[in-house]
Amino acid sequence: MNFNILKPYPSPLISGRGIDVDFPMLAGALGLLGLGLVMITSASSEVAAVQSGNALYHMIRHLIYMVIGLGACIATMMVPIATWQRMGFMMLVGAFGLLVMVLLPGIGREVNGSMRWIGFSFFNVQPSEVAKVFVVIYLAGYLVRRQKEVRESWMGFFKPFIVLLPMAGLLLMEPDFGATVVMMGAAAAMLFLGGVGLLRFGLMVMLAVVAVVVLIKAQPYRMARLTTFTDPWADQFGSGYQLTQALIAFGRGEWLGVGLGNSVQKQFYLPEAHTDFVFSVLAEELGAVGSLLTVALFVFVSVRAMYIGLWAEKAKQFFAAYMAYGLAFLWIGQFLINIGVNVGLLPTKGLTLPFLSYGGSSLVICCICLGLLLRIEWESRTHLGSEEMEFNESDFAEESPHGR
């Protein structure tokens, strides 16, 4: 492939210094991807053997999604952050379009009572995964355009909710309560970091708590999940079955685990063992030590993403900074909810674990987010990310200290 055509558009991959990316961030994410592939292979082998006759069926599909995701990550790193800023409104419209399409009969695909996927011949697309990232990009642009209004007036604070509330409503119609919480939580964090005063932020938190309570009481199944997770053993073969099996997996793992591939719970005891509850299988096979090391890796990647936002803010690249914060909070929200569900601290909710769980849309979107973060870090470090600046070969020939 001839990369010369890309020279007018410098990127972390095309420069006089060669590949110039944030290697700690990249290494952490690749570590999670590699661990995820190993755990998907282990957790899905029994189910895949029975359902498809090939014990490696889910592993092969997951590997294909990984290749697609890494390709998308590389492509994303080629695109200037200013381009994403210009496309913010178009992405918002696209997010609404996808969330409406998934609810249409004949287009949306129903799985386990939820219309969350748009089905194609070989793969499914989950619009909520795409919509969350598009909302972060749009809101980052809004915080830059209306920074003074957001910090000083109530109207600047409430305007984003004219967009966010209808989108949350579409997500709840699927229904996808978990994605709604993650999206609204990331948006709230972005508004806070964008300079919203404590009084307005406190009011938003109170309204959010009230809204969550109302939404839980509005649907009997949500109320049942809330009451079940507090004492899953009261109905361990009914509504508490999934959680009790997950807790058994944690108990069997003890400190060092039963060994990779030796999980008993994945043998049709624990539903969704390779998707929502892959962390439980990991805990059973690798033990508390392996679980804590995995959590530490997640913490490292999430904190690194926050620091990338901080470095961009110090470089006065505010759109990039807000976008990095938003992407970091999307990961943090999904990580906290998934782990909380697995260990019984939160009601059962269908959310994938970033980089680790089986699921094409989630994995590809996580890789795209990684590409965005790596691009943001490079632009803030080199100060060459602005379209207003002119580039020449000498800009990329000079050596500079790498990393932070």
C-alpha positions in Angstrom: 0.0 0.0 0.0 1.3 3.4 -0.9 1.3 5.7 2.1 2.7 8.7 0.3 -0.8 9.9 -0.6 -1.4 10.3 3.2 1.7 12.6 3.7 -0.4 15.9 3.7 -2.4 14.4 6.5 0.0 13.5 9.3 -1.0 11.0 11.9 0.6 8.9 14.7 1.3 6.2 12.0 2.7 8.4 9.2 5.6 10.6 10.4 9.3 10.9 10.2 9.5 9.3 13.7 7.7 6.2 12.5 4.9 4.9 14.6 4.4 7.6 17.3 1.6 6.5 19.6 1.0 6.4 23.3 2.5 2.9 23.9 1.4 2.5 27.5 -2.2 3.1 26.4 -1.9 0.8 23.4 -0.2 -1.9 25.4 -2.9 -1.8 28.1 -5.7 -2.1 25.5 -4.0 -4.9 23.6 -3.5 -6.7 26.9 -7.2 -6.6 27.5 -8.0 -7.6 23.9 -5.6 -10.6 24.2 -7.0 -11.6 27.6 -10.5 -11.3 26.2 -9.7 -13.6 23.3 -8.4 -16.2 25.7 -11.4 -16.0 28.0 -13.9 -16.0 25.1 -12.3 -19.2 23.8 -12.5 -20.8 27.2 -15.9 -19.6 28.3 -17.7 -20.3 25.0 -16.2 -23.7 24.0 -19.0 -25.8 25.6 -21.9 -23.7 24.2 -20.3 -23.4 20.8 -19.7 -27.2 20.6 -23.3 -27.9 21.2 -24.9 -25.1 19.2 -22.6 -25.2 16.1 -20.6 -28.4 16.4 -17.4 -26.4 16.5 -15.9 -25.6 19.9 -14.0 -22.6 18.4 -16.9 -21.1 16.7 -17.3 -18.0 19.0 -13.5 -17.7 19.2 -13.2 -17.5 15.4 -15.9 -14.9 15.2 -14.4 -12.9 18.0 -11.0 -13.0 16.3 -12.6 -11.7 13.1 -14.2 -8.8 15.1 -10.8 -8.1 16.7 -9.2 -7.8 13.3 -12.0 -5.5 12.1 -11.8 -3.5 15.3 -8.0 -3.0 15.0 -8.4 -2.0 11.4 -11.0 0.6 12.4 -8.7 1.8 15.2 -5.9 2.4 12.6 -8.3 4.2 10.3 -9.5 6.3 13.1 -6.0 7.4 14.0 -5.6 8.8 10.4 -8.5 11.3 10.9 -7.8 14.7 12.4 -9.8 15.5 15.6 -11.0 18.7 13.9 -12.8 16.5 11.3 -14.7 14.8 14.1 -15.6 18.2 15.5 -17.0 19.4 12.2 -19.1 16.2 11.8 -20.6 16.4 15.3 -24.1 17.4 14.3 -24.2 14.8 11.4 -23.2 12.1 13.9 -26.0 13.2 16.3 -28.5 12.9 13.4 -27.1 9.5 12.5 -27.4 8.3 16.1 -31.1 9.3 16.2 -31.6 7.5 12.8 -30.0 4.3 14.0 -32.0 4.3 17.3 -35.3 4.8 15.3 -34.4 2.1 12.8 -33.7 -0.5 15.4 -37.3 -0.1 16.7 -38.9 -0.6 13.2 -40.4 -4.1 12.5 -38.4 -5.9 9.9 -35.2 -3.9 10.5 -34.6 -4.3 14.2 -33.8 -7.8 15.5 -35.3 -9.0 18.7 -33.1 -11.1 21.1 -34.3 -12.1 24.6 -37.2 -9.7 24.4 -35.1 -6.6 23.4 -34.9 -4.8 20.1 -31.3 -3.8 20.3 -29.8 -5.1 17.0 -30.0 -4.3 13.3 -29.4 -7.7 11.6 -27.3 -8.2 8.5 -26.5 -11.4 6.7 -23.3 -12.2 8.7 -23.3 -9.8 11.6 -25.5 -7.6 13.8 -25.0 -3.9 14.6 -26.0 -2.6 18.0 -27.0 1.1 17.5 -26.7 2.0 21.2 -23.0 1.3 21.1 -22.6 3.7 18.1 -25.0 6.3 19.6 -23.1 6.6 22.8 -19.9 7.6 21.1 -21.7 10.0 18.7 -23.3 11.7 21.6 -19.9 12.2 23.3 -18.5 13.7 20.1 -21.5 16.1 19.7 -21.6 17.1 23.4 -17.8 17.8 23.3 -18.4 20.2 20.4 -21.3 21.8 22.3 -19.2 22.4 25.4 -16.6 24.2 23.2 -19.1 26.3 21.3 -21.2 27.3 24.4 -18.5 27.2 27.1 -19.4 30.5 28.7 -23.1 29.8 28.5 -22.7 26.3 30.1 -20.7 27.8 33.0 -22.8 30.8 33.7 -26.4 30.2 32.8 -29.1 27.6 33.4 -30.1 27.6 29.8 -26.7 26.6 28.6 -26.8 23.7 31.2 -30.3 22.5 30.1 -29.9 22.7 26.3 -28.0 19.4 26.0 -30.9 17.6 27.6 -33.2 18.6 24.8 -31.1 16.2 22.8 -30.2 13.7 25.5 -33.7 13.0 26.9 -35.3 12.0 23.5 -32.3 9.7 22.9 -32.6 8.2 26.3 -36.3 7.6 25.6 -35.4 5.7 22.4 -32.9 3.6 24.3 -35.5 2.8 26.9 -38.0 1.7 24.2 -35.6 -1.1 23.1 -35.4 -1.5 26.2 -31.7 -0.9 27.1 -31.6 0.6 30.6 -27.9 -0.1 31.0 -26.9 1.9 27.9 -29.1 4.7 29.0 -27.4 5.0 32.4 -23.9 4.8 30.8 -24.7 7.5 28.2 -26.4 9.9 30.7 -23.6 9.3 33.2 -20.9 10.1 30.7 -22.8 13.2 29.6 -23.2 14.4 33.2 -19.5 13.9 33.8 -18.6 15.9 30.7 -20.9 18.7 31.7 -19.3 18.8 35.2 -15.8 18.9 33.7 -17.0 21.5 31.2 -17.5 23.9 34.1 -21.1 23.4 35.3 -21.5 24.9 38.8 -22.1 22.6 41.8 -25.6 23.9 42.3 -26.8 23.0 38.8 -24.8 19.7 38.9 -26.3 18.8 42.2 -29.8 19.4 40.9 -29.0 17.2 37.9 -27.9 14.4 40.1 -31.1 14.7 42.2 -33.3 14.6 39.1 -31.3 11.7 37.7 -31.9 9.7 41.0 -35.6 10.4 40.9 -35.8 9.4 37.2 -34.0 6.1 37.9 -36.4 5.3 40.7 -39.4 6.1 38.5 -38.0 4.0 35.7 -37.4 1.0 38.0 -40.9 1.2 39.5 -42.5 1.6 36.0 -41.5 -1.9 34.9 -42.2 -4.9 37.0 -39.1 -6.8 35.7 -36.8 -4.0 36.8 -38.3 -4.0 40.2 -37.9 -7.8 40.4 -34.2 -7.5 39.4 -33.7 -4.9 42.1 -35.3 -7.0 44.8 -33.6 -10.2 43.6 -30.0 -9.0 43.6 -30.3 -8.1 47.3 -31.0 -11.7 48.1 -30.5 -13.9 45.0 -30.6 -17.1 47.1 -34.2 -16.5 48.0 -35.1 -17.6 44.5 -31.9 -19.2 43.3 -33.6 -21.3 40.6 -35.8 -18.5 39.3 -35.0 -14.8 39.1 -31.8 -15.1 41.1 -30.4 -18.0 39.1 -27.9 -16.0 36.9 -26.5 -14.1 39.9 -26.2 -17.2 42.1 -24.3 -19.1 39.4 -22.0 -16.1 39.0 -21.3 -16.0 42.7 -20.6 -19.8 42.7 -18.0 -19.2 40.0 -16.3 -16.6 42.2 -16.4 -19.0 45.1 -14.9 -21.9 43.2 -12.1 -19.7 41.9 -10.7 -18.9 45.4 -7.3 -17.2 45.3 -5.6 -18.8 42.3 -8.5 -20.3 40.3 -9.2 -23.8 39.0 -7.0 -23.3 36.0 -7.6 -22.0 32.5 -10.2 -24.0 30.7 -11.4 -25.9 33.8 -14.5 -23.8 34.6 -17.5 -25.8 35.6 -20.0 -22.9 35.5 -19.4 -22.3 31.8 -20.9 -25.8 31.2 -24.5 -24.5 30.8 -24.8 -23.5 34.5 -24.0 -19.8 34.0 -26.1 -18.2 31.2 -24.3 -15.7 28.9 -21.0 -17.0 30.2 -19.0 -15.5 27.2 -20.9 -12.2 27.0 -22.2 -10.4 30.1 -20.7 -12.8 32.6 -17.3 -13.5 31.1 -15.7 -11.9 34.2 -17.2 -14.6 36.4 -15.7 -17.3 34.3 -12.4 -15.4 34.5 -12.7 -15.3 38.3 -13.3 -19.1 38.4 -10.4 -20.0 36.2 -7.8 -17.4 37.3 -9.0 -16.8 40.8 -9.0 -13.6 42.9 -5.5 -12.8 41.9 -6.3 -12.9 38.2 -9.5 -11.0 38.7 -7.7 -8.2 40.6 -4.9 -8.0 38.0 -7.6 -7.7 35.3 -9.3 -4.9 37.3 -6.0 -3.2 37.7 -5.5 -3.3 33.9 -8.9 -1.8 33.4 -8.1 0.9 35.9 -4.9 1.7 34.2 -6.5 2.1 30.8 -9.4 4.2 32.2 -7.1 6.5 34.1 -4.7 6.8 31.1 -7.7 7.9 29.0 -8.6 10.6 31.6 -5.0 11.8 31.6 -5.1 12.0 27.8 -8.0 14.4 28.2 -6.1 16.4 30.8 -3.0 16.7 28.5 -5.3 17.9 25.7 -6.9 20.4 28.0 -3.4 21.7 29.0 -2.6 22.0 25.3 -5.8 24.1 24.9 -7.4 21.5 22.6 -10.7 21.6 24.5 -12.8 19.7 22.1 -10.3 16.8 22.1 -10.1 17.0 25.9 -13.9 16.8 26.4 -14.1 14.0 23.9 -11.4 12.0 25.8 -13.2 12.6 29.1 -16.4 11.3 27.6 -14.9 8.2 26.1 -13.1 7.4 29.3 -16.4 7.7 31.2 -18.1 5.4 28.7 -15.5 2.8 29.5 -15.6 3.4 33.2 -19.4 3.2 33.3 -19.6 -0.1 31.5 -16.7 -1.5 33.5 -18.3 -0.6 36.9 -21.8 -1.8 35.9 -20.5 -5.1 34.4 -18.2 -5.9 37.3 -20.9 -4.8 39.8 -23.4 -7.1 38.2 -21.0 -10.0 38.2 -20.1 -9.7 41.9 -23.7 -9.0 43.0 -23.3 -5.3 43.9 -25.8 -4.2 41.2 -29.0 -5.6 39.7 -28.5 -7.9 36.7 -28.0 -5.8 33.6 -27.0 -6.8 30.1 -23.9 -4.7 29.4 -20.7 -6.0 27.9 -17.3 -5.6 29.5 -15.1 -3.4 27.3 -12.5 -5.2 25.3 -13.2 -8.5 27.1 -16.8 -9.6 26.4 -17.9 -11.4 23.2 -19.8 -9.0 20.9 -18.9 -7.5 17.6 -20.4 -4.0 17.9 -19.0 -3.4 21.4 -15.5 -4.7 20.5 -15.3 -2.6 17.3 -16.6 0.5 19.0 -14.1 0.1 21.8 -11.3 -0.1 19.3 -12.5 3.0 17.5 -12.6 4.8 20.9 -9.0 3.6 21.4 -8.0 5.1 18.1 -9.6 8.4 19.0 -7.7 8.5 22.3 -4.4 7.7 20.6 -5.0 10.4 18.1 -5.9 12.9 20.8 -2.8 12.1 22.8 -0.6 12.5 19.7 -2.1 15.8 18.7 -1.8 17.3 22.2 1.8 16.0 22.6 3.1 17.2 19.2 0.9 20.3 18.8 0.5 19.3 15.2 -3.1 18.4 15.3 -4.7 21.7 14.4 -5.8 22.1 10.8 -4.8 25.8 11.0 -1.1 24.8 11.2 0.9 24.1 8.2 3.1 21.0 8.1 6.4 20.2 6.4 8.8 17.3 6.6 11.0 19.0 9.2 8.0 19.0 11.7 8.2 15.2 11.7 12.0 14.8 11.4 12.7 16.3 14.8 13.0 13.9 17.6 11.0 14.6 20.8 10.6 12.8 24.0 8.0 10.1 23.7 5.3 9.5 26.3 4.3 11.4 29.4 
